[in-house]
Structures are given as structure tokens and as C-alpha cells.
Amino acid sequence: MKKRNLIKALFALVIVAGFAVMMPVFAKNSALDGDSTLTKSILKFKDNRPNRPVFENSFKTDFDAFMFKMTSLKAASNADKSVISAKNQPAKNLSSFALDLQKPIDNVKIYPNPVSDQLNLTYYLKKDGLVTIKILDVLGNDIYTLLNQKLLAGTQTNKFIIESKLNTGFYFVRIVAGSDSIVKRISVL
């Protein structure tokens, strides 16, 4: 019994000593002063490097100014890619640049859900482009490709007959148009 108490006391002493070694700030300033208040130590570090980085707050809090800056950057990058004569094209204003920043696919609806034998998809394409519609399992593996073709801009409605390849359960439908991808969950009965 004495041996066990001695081991416990030695273990407690090792823990306290380890704490004092690892936390020298607490070890030095842990004593209470005459007013019974714990003294605090404040450590301040100053960066004296001659080439230290200086950070300026250059982000504007005005949202309109930020959007104007972003659209002008996009316009500058588009101007580098192609030159269009002003005679054939009307001048673009800020609202037309904002439309260019929007996603190429919008308003995706899948019905009926849960699906039994037929899947209906309705979506809106803002630009002509290649559209790929795939069914994925829960792990993200491609199960079946429903559509892979170039479509015109506008509202699209597709009807697909679900084959017996799909067992009962949850699946995902991924619609890819340009650089945009939208994933919707479906249930198959």
C-alpha cells in the first residue's frame, strides 16, 4: 500500500514539474501578490525584419464598386481573347457583363420524384453549349448517361425512360453545361 501511494505521489510530482517546465510563464507568475490577485504577464513580439510584409486593406466595402471592378477585370480578359468590331456589335454596358458572370444553367427541376419508370427534366440554358446528363450512385460513380449533346439556349424539357438498370434506392442526377454542374437527388422505386 505504501508503495502504491509513493508511486502516486511521484507521478503527481512528475506531472507538476513537467507542467512547470512546459509553461514557464505560469511557473514564474503563479504566486499571488499581497492583494490576492493573480499577476498577469503580457508577451509582445515585434517584427523587426527589414523586409516584413505590409498588409493594406484594399478591399472596398461598397458592393457596387467591387462588382464594377470584377466586371472590368472580366472585360479586360475577354478583350485579350478576341477583338470584335464596334460596327457589328452594340456596346456592352455593366448589366450585360453581369449576365456573363451568371451560371450557364438555371432553374433545374426533376419530376416526378420518386421516379418509377419515367424521369422528366426541365432546365434553362443561357447559352448554346454541350449538355451532359448522367445518373450517379451514392458513391459518385457513373451509372448511366442519359444525354450528351449540344443544345440551343432556352428552356429545355427532356423525358427519359428509366431502364431496369437502376435498383430501388437513392441516386443523383448530374447536369453539366459548359463549366457549370448541378447535382440533384432522386429516389427510384
Secondary structure, DSSP 8 states (H G I E B T S, - for coil): -HHHHHHHHHHHHHHHHHHHHH-HHHHHH-SB-TTS-B-----------TT---------S-HHHHHHHHHHHHHHHHHHH----TTTS----HHHHHHHHS-SEEEEEEESSSBSSEEEEEEEESS-EEEEEEEE-TTS-EEEEEEEEEE-SEEEEEEEE--TTS-SEEEEEEEEETTEEEEEEEEE-
